[in-house]
Amino acid sequence: MNGAFHVPVYFDYIATFAWALSGAIVGLRKHFDIVGVFVLALLTSMGGSILRDGVFLQRPPPVLTDLFYLPLILAATLLAAIFRHRIANLRMIDTLVGTIDAIGTPAFAVVGLQLALGAGIPLPGVILVGAVSGVGGGVLRDVIVRDIPFILQPGQFFTPVVLLTCIAFLGLTLGLQVATVPAAWATITLFFIVRMLTIRYNWHTRPLMPD
C-alpha cells in the first residue's frame, strides 16, 4: 500500500452534511418541529460513526472530538427548515433523499474502511466496519421514525451495493496500489452511479417468503 493509509477529513464532512440533510428532510415529512428535525439530522448523520467508533473501534466518535460536525448538522437542519415549503411540495422527495444518501453512504463507508485498516482489523472485519459506517445512520433514522429499517426490507438494491463499494475500495488501494484519495473518489462515484441506476430502473430484491 502506498504511504500511510489516510482519507482526508473532508470526506467525512461531506458525508455528515449529506446524511444530516437526508435526516432533516425525513423529519420534515414526519411533521417534526425544529428540535425534532435537528435530532433526527444528528442521529442520521452521526449514527454510523457512533456505532463504528463506540462498538467496533472503541474510541470517541468524531461529533465529540471535532468542532465542525455539530455546525454542519445545524446548517443542514436550517437549510431544510428555510426551504421547507419547497421541499414539502417536491413530488420526487424520495428520489431526493435517495440521491443525498448516495453521496453520504459511500463517503462514510470509505472513512470507516480506512479507520478499520488503521486499527489493524482483519479484512472481513474491515468490510463489516465500512458497511456499518455506511448504513448505520439510515438504520437509526428509520428506527426513530418507527419505520422498519430499510436494509431489512425487500426493496431497491442498497446493502449489496455498499458491500461492493467496500470491496472496490480495498481492491483499488490494497490490490492495485491506487492512491487513497483517487480510490475514494472512484469508489464514491461507482456507488453513486450504481445507486442512481437502481433508483432509475427500480432494481430490487424480493422477499424470501412471498404472501
C-alpha positions in Angstrom: 0.0 0.0 0.0 1.4 3.4 -1.0 2.2 5.5 2.1 0.1 6.0 5.2 -3.5 5.0 4.8 -5.5 8.2 5.2 -8.6 9.7 3.9 -8.9 13.5 4.2 -11.4 14.5 6.8 -13.5 16.4 4.2 -14.8 13.1 3.1 -16.4 12.7 6.5 -17.6 16.3 6.4 -19.3 15.7 3.0 -20.9 12.5 4.3 -22.1 14.2 7.6 -23.7 17.1 5.8 -25.4 14.8 3.2 -26.8 12.4 5.8 -27.9 15.3 8.1 -29.8 16.9 5.2 -31.4 13.5 4.5 -32.5 13.1 8.1 -33.8 16.7 8.2 -35.9 16.1 5.1 -37.4 12.9 6.6 -38.1 14.9 9.8 -40.0 17.5 7.8 -42.0 14.8 6.1 -42.9 13.3 9.6 -44.0 16.8 10.7 -41.4 17.2 13.4 -40.7 20.6 15.0 -37.3 22.2 14.6 -35.8 20.4 17.6 -37.1 17.1 16.3 -35.7 17.8 12.8 -32.3 18.6 14.3 -32.2 15.5 16.5 -33.1 13.3 13.5 -30.5 15.0 11.4 -27.9 14.4 14.2 -28.8 10.7 14.6 -28.9 10.1 10.9 -25.5 11.8 10.2 -23.7 10.5 13.3 -25.3 7.1 13.8 -22.9 5.2 11.6 -19.8 6.8 13.3 -21.3 6.2 16.8 -21.8 2.5 16.0 -18.4 2.3 14.3 -16.4 4.0 17.0 -18.4 3.0 20.1 -19.0 -0.6 19.2 -16.1 -1.7 16.9 -13.2 0.7 17.4 -13.9 1.7 21.0 -12.9 5.4 20.5 -14.8 8.7 21.0 -17.0 9.4 17.9 -16.0 12.5 15.9 -19.0 14.5 16.9 -17.3 14.7 20.4 -13.8 15.5 19.2 -14.2 17.7 16.1 -15.8 21.1 16.4 -17.0 21.1 12.8 -19.6 18.3 13.0 -22.3 20.0 15.0 -22.2 23.2 13.0 -22.5 21.1 9.8 -25.5 19.3 11.2 -27.1 22.6 12.3 -26.5 24.1 8.9 -28.3 21.1 7.2 -31.2 21.5 9.6 -31.5 25.2 9.0 -31.2 24.7 5.2 -34.1 22.2 5.3 -36.1 24.5 7.6 -35.6 27.5 5.3 -36.7 25.7 2.2 -39.3 23.5 3.9 -42.2 24.6 1.7 -40.3 23.8 -1.5 -39.2 20.5 -0.1 -42.7 19.7 1.1 -44.0 20.3 -2.4 -41.4 18.2 -4.2 -43.0 15.3 -6.0 -39.7 13.4 -6.2 -38.9 13.7 -2.5 -37.9 10.0 -2.2 -35.6 10.4 -5.1 -34.0 13.5 -3.5 -33.4 11.6 -0.2 -32.0 8.6 -2.2 -29.7 11.0 -4.1 -28.4 12.5 -0.9 -27.9 9.1 0.6 -26.0 8.0 -2.5 -23.4 10.7 -1.7 -23.2 10.2 2.1 -23.2 6.4 2.2 -20.0 5.7 0.3 -18.2 8.6 1.9 -18.9 7.2 5.3 -18.0 3.7 4.2 -14.7 4.9 2.9 -13.9 6.6 6.2 -14.9 3.5 8.2 -12.7 1.3 6.0 -9.6 3.5 6.5 -10.2 3.6 10.3 -10.6 -0.1 10.5 -7.5 -0.7 8.5 -5.6 1.7 10.7 -6.8 -0.3 13.7 -5.3 -3.5 12.3 -8.6 -5.3 11.9 -8.6 -8.3 9.5 -10.1 -7.7 6.1 -13.6 -9.3 6.7 -13.9 -7.1 9.8 -12.8 -4.1 7.8 -15.6 -4.7 5.3 -18.1 -5.0 8.2 -17.0 -1.8 9.8 -17.2 0.0 6.4 -20.7 -1.3 5.8 -21.9 -0.3 9.3 -20.4 3.1 8.8 -22.3 3.5 5.6 -25.7 2.3 6.7 -25.8 2.8 10.4 -27.2 6.4 10.3 -30.0 5.3 7.9 -30.9 2.5 10.2 -31.2 4.7 13.3 -33.2 7.2 11.2 -35.7 4.6 10.4 -35.9 3.3 13.9 -36.5 6.8 15.4 -39.4 7.5 13.0 -40.8 4.0 13.6 -40.2 2.6 10.1 -38.7 -0.9 9.5 -35.0 -0.3 8.8 -34.6 -0.1 5.0 -31.8 -2.7 5.0 -34.2 -5.3 6.4 -36.9 -4.9 3.8 -37.3 -6.1 0.2 -36.6 -3.1 -2.0 -34.1 -1.4 -4.2 -30.6 -2.8 -4.1 -28.7 -1.0 -1.3 -26.7 -3.2 1.1 -25.2 -5.3 -1.8 -24.0 -2.0 -3.4 -22.4 -0.9 -0.1 -20.5 -4.2 0.2 -19.5 -3.8 -3.5 -18.2 -0.3 -2.7 -16.2 -1.5 0.3 -14.6 -4.4 -1.7 -13.9 -2.0 -4.6 -12.1 0.5 -2.4 -10.0 -2.2 -0.8 -9.2 -3.7 -4.2 -8.1 -0.3 -5.5 -5.9 0.6 -2.5 -4.6 -2.7 -1.3 -4.7 -4.7 -4.6 -3.8 -2.2 -7.3 -1.9 0.3 -5.1 -4.0 3.2 -6.2 -3.5 6.3 -4.1 -6.2 6.7 -1.3 -7.8 9.9 -2.5 -8.4 8.9 -6.2 -9.5 5.5 -5.0 -12.0 7.1 -2.6 -13.5 9.4 -5.2 -13.7 6.5 -7.7 -15.5 4.4 -5.1 -17.9 7.2 -4.3 -18.6 7.7 -8.0 -19.1 4.0 -8.5 -21.7 3.8 -5.7 -23.5 6.9 -6.9 -23.8 5.6 -10.5 -25.0 2.2 -9.4 -27.4 3.7 -6.9 -28.9 6.1 -9.4 -29.3 3.3 -11.9 -31.0 1.3 -9.2 -33.4 4.1 -8.5 -34.0 4.8 -12.2 -34.7 1.2 -13.2 -36.1 0.1 -9.8 -33.8 -2.9 -9.4 -34.9 -4.5 -6.3 -34.8 -7.6 -4.1 -37.8 -9.9 -3.3 -39.0 -11.4 0.0 -37.9 -15.0 0.6 -41.4 -15.9 1.7 -44.0 -14.1 -0.5 -47.5 -13.6 0.7 
